[in-house]
């Protein structure tokens, strides 16, 4: 598990492109038959990918977390972005089709990931946050979510937002998780942009052609930076940073948040004239 540390916004003013990428961009989220996780000290979020192809995979534990098992003091959300598979939680198997989600409450001791077809393995993207209470495990199919439809075609930001882990769907301590899908012809997400001082966020971009790129904008609103992102890469967004992107084609991304509350609308909007 890779460790990433927190940064003051003044620090990144002097960062080169490579320094910025090394601190905020995660370039490898999935690898065959591996659990690839990143632990960020920004609100102690853990995120990453589990891709079982030829064998089952389980969540790690040990010194990195200081607990006997991964979810001893954590909750977790998962969305499958690959082929058909399943997740077995303490002996109970949950069928996972593409775009299916799962909330797993604090206290689950054994979490096993499986693929049904090694030629089209499942790709389980996960996000985990510290938890103070145990809530029930909930399977969430994308078909059962009524999406928020936002944006306009003349602003190139028409999109559907699917809230998987959200008070409207299931209970959680502080974790929120969802998927945003841009329509063909749209390229922008979250613009006009915002920050949320009370929560951090991680974006995971996928469903992109090999040549497609997303220019992800970050930093303080009056001093922005950008990262060029390829398919199946993730970016850490501290609470003080904007998080918005524009692609060379349409794409999909998963957002995960944790912090002081689970109020999706608790954000500080940034006026376009304030951006620099």
Secondary structure, DSSP 8 states (H G I E B T S, - for coil): -EEE----TTGGGG--HHHHHHHHEE-----TT-EEEEEESSTT-EEEEE--SSS-EE---BTTTTBSSTTSSEEEEEEE-SSSEEEEETTEEEEE-TT-EEEE-TT---EEEEES-GGG---EEEEEEE-SS----EEE-GGG---EEE--GGGT--EEEEEEESTTT---SS-EEEEEEE-TT--EES-S-EE-TTEEEEEEEES--TT--EEEEEEETTEEEEEEE-TTEEEEE-TTS--EEEESS--EEEEEEEES---TT--EE--GGG--
